[in-house]
Amino acid sequence: MLELVDVSKDFDGLHALSDVSFCVKEGEIVGLIGPNGSGKSTCFNVITGFLTPTSGKVIFGGEDITRLPVHKIARKGLARTFQMVRPFLHLTALENVTAGHLFSHAQATTRRDSRARAYAVLEQVGLAAKADRRAADLTIVERKWLEVARALAGGPRLLLLDEFMAGLSTDEIPRALALIRSINTAGITVIVVEHIIKTITSTCQRVIVMNAGRKLAEGTSAEIIHNQEVIDAYLGHRHAHRQ
């Protein structure tokens, strides 16, 4: 479904990504992990068109999307969330998600249809009761659910979750994991950037590890947590042995 081929991204001589290549198959939940500054979010920005790579290609559904604008990539069925959620604070939750649906559809759609889809997605993430509440009046955690709803509104084939669980309490994390699994069960492929290793090992079929802008390792969760290079660069021996 998704393939990165020797993707590099430079910022004034800084190599944020260096010859990164990996594939994501349809139907997978894939974890993308690594220390801060390893290139995870830059990868997401390149995949979704927010950044143009210095070299290399991004292939989605067999099509080269490397230099397509963001809105065209979204309309091909690729959606994402952001680490820092930034909803339209003056709009209601329903209006925020309706906007997401309208933005991500190439075909003409009525506002009524978009609102109906938006409400269904709010139900899916557990925010239907607050559909008419302004985003400014939602809690930070509720805004995270809203961010996911907005990404889901267009019916993506591939969803990229960028540190979706950051800031969630231990009681909220199981709900977040259940949502990721339900999204995947509904036929959406998912890539998760996350620092909470146990959530990755319990949810992802495969894990890609980044370090210093390069792909350090790739494999199943069990393979990754026992990979000596990953332990040295990211997990640490104590953390790895607790998994």
Secondary structure as GFF3:
##gff-version 3
##sequence-region A 1 243
A	DSSP	beta_strand	2	11	.	.	.	ID=ss1
A	DSSP	beta_strand	14	24	.	.	.	ID=ss2
A	DSSP	beta_strand	29	33	.	.	.	ID=ss3
A	DSSP	alpha_helix	40	47	.	.	.	ID=ss4
A	DSSP	beta_strand	55	60	.	.	.	ID=ss5
A	DSSP	beta_strand	63	64	.	.	.	ID=ss6
A	DSSP	alpha_helix	70	74	.	.	.	ID=ss7
A	DSSP	beta_strand	78	80	.	.	.	ID=ss8
A	DSSP	alpha_helix	93	103	.	.	.	ID=ss9
A	DSSP	alpha_helix	111	125	.	.	.	ID=ss10
A	DSSP	three_ten_helix	128	130	.	.	.	ID=ss11
A	DSSP	three_ten_helix	135	137	.	.	.	ID=ss12
A	DSSP	alpha_helix	140	152	.	.	.	ID=ss13
A	DSSP	beta_strand	158	162	.	.	.	ID=ss14
A	DSSP	alpha_helix	173	185	.	.	.	ID=ss15
A	DSSP	beta_strand	189	193	.	.	.	ID=ss16
A	DSSP	alpha_helix	197	203	.	.	.	ID=ss17
A	DSSP	beta_strand	206	211	.	.	.	ID=ss18
A	DSSP	beta_strand	214	219	.	.	.	ID=ss19
A	DSSP	alpha_helix	221	225	.	.	.	ID=ss20
A	DSSP	alpha_helix	228	230	.	.	.	ID=ss21
A	DSSP	pi_helix	231	235	.	.	.	ID=ss22
A	DSSP	alpha_helix	237	242	.	.	.	ID=ss23
###
